[in-house]
Amino acid sequence: MDDYFCNVWGIGALSEAILTDIIPGVHKFGVESISHILFTAHIYLQFLGEVISPYAILMYSIVYSQIVKGKRKKL
């Protein structure tokens, strides 16, 4: 489960890297058409990072807290 958290938070880091590092680098080379695609990818990755991270933490805490048992745990 810990690898899942790293992947989820990595999505947010990738989103930020696209915005602050990759898009300005693309502008230096004069490729403007790719920057629009990268900015759209940044928006989607940021959304996924903000939505999936709290859900992953919630599911991890429910499963490993021993509050839910049996068949409900599998659901």
N, C-alpha and C positions, 0 to 999 in steps of 0.2 A: 504494500500500500504506500510505502514511503516513496517508491519510484513514481507512483501516480502523482503525488504532490509535486515532485520535482518537475515532471512534465507539464503539469498545469501552470506552475509558476514560471516555467520556461517559456510558455506561450506569451505571458505578459512581458517578460524580458525581451523576447523577440519583437513584440509589437513596439516597444520603446526603442529598440535598436534600429528598427526600420525607420522610425520617425526622426531620430536624432543623428544617426550615422549613415545609413544606406541612402536615403533620399537626398541628403546634401551631396553625397559622393556621386550620385547619378547626375545631379544638376551640374557638377563640375565637368563631367564628360559631355554635357549637352544633349543627353537623351531624355527629353521631356515627356515622351509618351509613356515610358516605363514608370515615371514617378507617380502618375495617376493610378496605375495598377497597384503600385506599392502602397500608396496612401489608402486605397480601398482595402488592401490586405491588412494594413495596420488597424483600421477600424474594426474589421471582423475579428482579428486576433485579440484586440483589446476587449471587445465584448465577451469573447469566449473566456478570457482570463478572469474577467470580473464576475461572470456568471458561474463558471465551473468551480473556481476556488472555494467559495463558501459552501457550495453543494458537496464538494469532496470532503471538506472538514466536517460538515454535518453528518454525512454518511459514515465517515470513519469513527466519529464519536459515538454514534448510535450503535454501530456494530460491536465496537470494543468496550462499551460501557457495561455490558451484560444486563442492560435493562430489558431488551427485547430478546426473547429466546424462541427456539424451535422453528416452526414453519413461518412465523412472521419475520424472523431474521432473514430468511432466504428471500422473502418478498422485497 
